[in-house]
C-alpha cells in the first residue's frame, strides 16, 4: 500500500500577480522550487490563507531570484496579488518509507525570499 506524503511546503508565499488569460498553473520563482525540490510540471496544492480557497495545479518555473508567485488561468480567480498562500507537493510512499522521510519546508518573507 502507498500513502500520499507531504514532501514539500512553501509557507507564507505572497501572490505577486494573477494572469487570467493563461492556460493554467502557478509560476513560482525557480530558487524556491529548487529549495523544496518541486520540479516544473509537478502537481501542487495551493491553499489561500486570505480567502480559504484550496486548489491543485502544476508548477512552472519563474525567473530565479524574482520572487514571482503568479496564479495563472482559472487559478487567477481564486486569489489576488497580495494574498498569502501555502504551496504543497506530495509523493507516493509506502508507510515505512514515509516514517523515515522529512517534509522540506521553507518560510518566506513579504518579498518571497527564504527566511529560514
N, C-alpha and C positions, 0 to 999 in steps of 0.2 A: 504494500500500500504506500502511496505517496501522499504527502501533505503539501499545502502551499505555505512556504516560509517567507517572511518579510526579509529580503536580502539587502534592501537599500532604502534609505529615508533622507529626503532633503526637507528639513524643517524650517518653517517660517520664511519661505521664499516670498518675495513681493512681485506680483504681476506687474510687468513694465509696459505691456501693451496687449491689445486684443485685436486680431485681424480676422474679421468675419469672412471676407472673400478669399478663402483659402480652403484647400481640400480637407484639412483636419490635422490634429496633433497638437503638441506643445513643444515650442522651441525653448531649449534650456542651454545656457552658457556651457560650452564644452568643458571648461575647467570643473564645473560642478558635476557633470556627468561622469567624468573620469574619477573624481574624488569618491564617488559611491558605486563605481563600476556598473553604470547603466550604459548600454550601447544604443546608438541610434537605431531606431526601428523597434526597440523593445517596448512592450506594453507596460504602461504605468497607470496607477490610480492617482487622481488629483482630488484633494479634499480642500474645499474653500472654507477657511475659518470665518470669513466675514458673512457669508450667506448660507452656509451649510450644504451647498451643492457638492456632490461626490460624483465623479465620472471617470471612465477609463478611456485612454487614448494611447498614442505611441509617441516616443521621444524623438525629436530632431535636434541635432547639434547646432547650437548658435555660436556666434563668434566668441572665441576664447577670451576671457577677461572682460567681456562686455557687460556682464550682469543681466543679460536678457532672459526674461521669462515671459514668453508670448503665448497666449491662448489663441489657437488658430481654428478657423472654420466654425462648426457648430459650438465648440467649446467656448468661443468668444461670447456666446450668450449666457454663459454660466459664471462669468467673473469679469471684473473691471480692473483697469490699471489702478494699482494701489492696494488691491486685495491681497491678503496674506493667504498662502496655500501651503499644504504639505504634499509632497510627491513621494509615492511609494512604488517599489518594484518587488516582485516575488520570484521565487524559484521553487520548482517541484523537487522535493527531497523525501527520502524515507525518514521516519521519525528519529532513528538513531543518528543519521547524518545531521538532522536539524538541531538535535541537542548539542552537537559539537560546533555548530555554526554560530556566528555572531552577525547581527544586522550592522551594516555600515551606515553610520548616521553622521550628517553634518547639520549644523545650525547656521543660519545666515543672518547677517545684519540687514539694515534697511536698504543697503545698496547691493544686496545679493552677493556679498563677499563672505567667505567662510570665517566663522567666529572661533570655532574650536579646532 
